[in-house]
């Protein structure tokens, strides 16, 4: 049969992921897609607990904070703007009107993530862009500009050798705390085209070079080619949203199915199949939601959930049962 695309070869090691193992995702918004996919299918996962971050240097700083939650956030890392206190290193979800509340919020998140990390099996990292912004006054590379005027920053391109060094140090620190840790590295297929496609490709080239060199040096790291699957295997704008930048849900689902097929053992694949079918049924929008037929359908779904919980008592379906009530 004629092939209509060039399939990306999965050259990384097969991780043989089991359904009972723990995950943590960090990085760009594409790591949210990976994490939420695991959440929906009832895996034990924390999704970007320290907030979305795009550039590798800022990500490496967060990794260091997970390894050592006693690291203090100094005043030089804080900024007051628009009536809120922000951290240059963290996402705006942590921002607060009171500086002490911001610090308590950040310290709590770091300690909670550190505790979860000690029994972690897989850390999934998605790098978004090698471009970053340096605050002119402090010289600090920031994770988020927090609506501070653009003139206060200069754009910088992080070099692949620096990216590798920053991440290598942080990941080695994490591995020393948790010897069973495996790290899955990905590059986001989202294209950052504010400065054009040439700049985007230059950025992605730095990231890809860095992660491949990293996997050669650290045997507990492997690369999952999400970027290549979207850019090369699904080489068509019909696999993008209308902004022509973000992959469509169909494309994301395809990437995640490739991830599952390659890395999951059969028990984990079965969980994805069974719970995926259940979630699609729950999310179905009926034409007549008050009909007797639909009430019966909801009762059938509840029985399926109770059967699953009986077989897998660690799974939590409280949210789904609330929807069906």
ZAMARGU-4260 file (C-alpha; in steps of 0.2 Angstrom, whole numbers, plus 5000, padded with zeros to 4 digits):
<rodrens>
0) 5000/5000/5000 | 5006/5017/4996 | 5013/5027/5011 | 5007/5045/5012 | 5019/5051/5025
5) 5037/5047/5031 | 5035/5039/5048 | 5047/5045/5062 | 5058/5031/5068 | 5057/5029/5087
10) 5075/5027/5091 | 5075/5030/5110 | 5075/5016/5123 | 5058/5008/5126 | 5054/5013/5144
15) 5041/4999/5147 | 5030/5010/5157 | 5018/5002/5170 | 5001/5008/5175 | 5006/5010/5193
20) 5020/5022/5190 | 5022/5040/5194 | 5024/5055/5182 | 5028/5073/5183 | 5028/5085/5168
25) 5038/5101/5167 | 5041/5114/5153 | 5031/5122/5139 | 5012/5122/5136 | 5015/5105/5126
30) 5020/5097/5143 | 5002/5102/5149 | 4995/5091/5134 | 5006/5076/5139 | 5002/5078/5158
35) 4983/5081/5155 | 4982/5065/5144 | 4990/5055/5158 | 4977/5063/5171 | 4962/5059/5160
40) 4967/5041/5159 | 4970/5041/5178 | 4988/5039/5180 | 4997/5046/5195 | 5004/5063/5188
45) 5008/5081/5193 | 5007/5093/5178 | 5018/5108/5179 | 5017/5110/5197 | 5029/5125/5197
50) 5020/5133/5182 | 5023/5133/5163 | 5041/5138/5158 | 5048/5140/5140 | 5066/5143/5140
55) 5079/5130/5146 | 5089/5141/5159 | 5073/5145/5169 | 5068/5127/5168 | 5085/5122/5175
60) 5082/5134/5189 | 5066/5126/5194 | 5074/5109/5193 | 5087/5114/5205 | 5073/5121/5217
65) 5065/5104/5216 | 5081/5095/5221 | 5084/5107/5235 | 5068/5116/5241 | 5078/5125/5254
70) 5084/5137/5241 | 5077/5154/5245 | 5069/5166/5233 | 5078/5182/5236 | 5071/5200/5234
75) 5081/5202/5217 | 5070/5188/5210 | 5053/5197/5214 | 5045/5212/5205 | 5029/5222/5209
80) 5019/5227/5194 | 5001/5230/5190 | 4996/5228/5209 | 5004/5211/5211 | 5020/5203/5217
85) 5028/5192/5204 | 5043/5180/5203 | 5054/5182/5188 | 5057/5163/5189 | 5038/5158/5190
90) 5022/5158/5180 | 5009/5171/5184 | 4998/5158/5193 | 5008/5161/5209 | 5007/5180/5209
95) 4999/5188/5224 | 4994/5206/5230 | 5005/5203/5246 | 5024/5198/5244 | 5023/5186/5259
100) 5009/5177/5252 | 5018/5175/5235 | 5033/5168/5244 | 5023/5156/5255 | 5014/5150/5239
105) 5030/5147/5230 | 5038/5138/5245 | 5023/5127/5247 | 5023/5122/5229 | 5042/5118/5229
110) 5041/5108/5245 | 5025/5098/5239 | 5034/5094/5222 | 5050/5089/5231 | 5040/5076/5242
115) 5031/5069/5226 | 5047/5068/5217 | 5056/5056/5230 | 5045/5042/5223 | 5044/5048/5205
120) 5047/5036/5191 | 5046/5048/5176 | 5050/5066/5173 | 5044/5072/5156 | 5052/5088/5151
125) 5046/5098/5136 | 5058/5112/5130 | 5048/5126/5121 | 5061/5139/5114 | 5079/5143/5116
130) 5075/5162/5115 | 5073/5170/5132 | 5072/5188/5139 | 5085/5195/5150 | 5080/5209/5162
135) 5092/5224/5158 | 5093/5231/5175 | 5097/5215/5185 | 5104/5204/5171 | 5092/5190/5176
140) 5085/5178/5163 | 5066/5178/5166 | 5054/5165/5164 | 5039/5177/5163 | 5039/5196/5159
145) 5023/5198/5170 | 5018/5213/5158 | 5033/5223/5163 | 5036/5235/5148 | 5046/5227/5134
150) 5060/5240/5134 | 5066/5233/5151 | 5071/5217/5142 | 5083/5211/5129 | 5080/5195/5119
155) 5094/5182/5120 | 5097/5165/5111 | 5103/5151/5123 | 5117/5141/5115 | 5115/5122/5114
160) 5131/5119/5124 | 5124/5130/5138 | 5107/5122/5138 | 5115/5105/5139 | 5126/5110/5154
165) 5112/5118/5164 | 5100/5103/5162 | 5114/5091/5165 | 5118/5098/5182 | 5100/5099/5187
170) 5095/5082/5181 | 5111/5074/5189 | 5106/5082/5206 | 5088/5075/5204 | 5095/5058/5200
175) 5106/5057/5215 | 5091/5060/5226 | 5080/5047/5216 | 5091/5033/5208 | 5076/5026/5199
180) 5071/5042/5190 | 5070/5041/5171 | 5069/5057/5161 | 5059/5059/5145 | 5065/5074/5135
185) 5054/5082/5121 | 5054/5098/5110 | 5038/5107/5108 | 5031/5106/5091 | 5023/5123/5094
190) 5031/5136/5082 | 5036/5153/5090 | 5035/5164/5075 | 5034/5181/5083 | 5051/5185/5075
195) 5048/5173/5060 | 5051/5155/5055 | 5070/5157/5053 | 5072/5162/5071 | 5060/5148/5077
200) 5070/5135/5067 | 5086/5142/5074 | 5079/5141/5092 | 5072/5123/5089 | 5089/5118/5082
205) 5098/5123/5098 | 5085/5113/5109 | 5086/5097/5098 | 5105/5098/5098 | 5106/5100/5117
210) 5094/5086/5121 | 5102/5073/5109 | 5119/5077/5117 | 5111/5076/5134 | 5104/5058/5130
215) 5121/5053/5125 | 5129/5058/5142 | 5115/5053/5154 | 5109/5035/5152 | 5093/5039/5162
220) 5087/5052/5149 | 5078/5047/5133 | 5071/5058/5119 | 5053/5057/5112 | 5051/5065/5095
225) 5035/5074/5097 | 5042/5089/5087 | 5048/5077/5072 | 5031/5068/5072 | 5021/5085/5070
230) 5034/5093/5058 | 5039/5079/5047 | 5026/5065/5049 | 5011/5076/5049 | 5018/5088/5037
235) 5002/5097/5033 | 4993/5113/5039 | 4977/5103/5042 | 4985/5097/5057 | 4986/5114/5065
240) 4974/5126/5073 | 4968/5141/5063 | 4983/5151/5070 | 4994/5140/5059 | 5006/5138/5075
245) 4998/5127/5087 | 4995/5108/5083 | 4977/5103/5082 | 4969/5091/5094 | 4969/5078/5081
250) 4988/5080/5079 | 4991/5080/5098 | 4980/5064/5100 | 4991/5056/5086 | 5007/5061/5095
255) 5001/5054/5112 | 4995/5038/5104 | 5013/5036/5097 | 5019/5039/5115 | 5008/5026/5122
260) 5011/5013/5109 | 5030/5014/5110 | 5033/5016/5129 | 5018/5008/5138 | 5017/4990/5143
265) 5001/4981/5140 | 4993/4984/5157 | 4995/5003/5154 | 4989/5002/5136 | 4973/4993/5143
270) 4970/5007/5155 | 4972/5020/5142 | 4959/5010/5131 | 4946/5007/5144 | 4946/5024/5152
275) 4948/5033/5136 | 4932/5024/5130 | 4923/5028/5146 | 4929/5047/5145 | 4922/5048/5128
280) 4905/5041/5133 | 4904/5053/5148 | 4909/5068/5137 | 4896/5064/5124 | 4883/5078/5122
285) 4865/5070/5119 | 4851/5078/5109 | 4839/5074/5123 | 4848/5074/5140 | 4832/5072/5150
290) 4826/5057/5141 | 4823/5040/5149 | 4836/5033/5137 | 4849/5045/5142 | 4846/5042/5161
295) 4848/5024/5158 | 4864/5027/5148 | 4871/5037/5163 | 4867/5023/5175 | 4876/5011/5164
300) 4892/5022/5164 | 4891/5023/5183 | 4890/5004/5184 | 4906/5003/5173 | 4915/5015/5184
305) 4910/5005/5200 | 4917/4990/5191 | 4933/4998/5187 | 4935/5005/5205 | 4932/4987/5212
310) 4946/4981/5200 | 4957/4996/5203 | 4953/5004/5220 | 4967/5017/5218 | 4958/5025/5204
315) 4948/5041/5208 | 4932/5044/5198 | 4924/5057/5209 | 4923/5070/5196 | 4916/5059/5183
320) 4902/5052/5195 | 4898/5071/5199 | 4895/5074/5181 | 4884/5058/5179 | 4874/5062/5195
</rodrens>
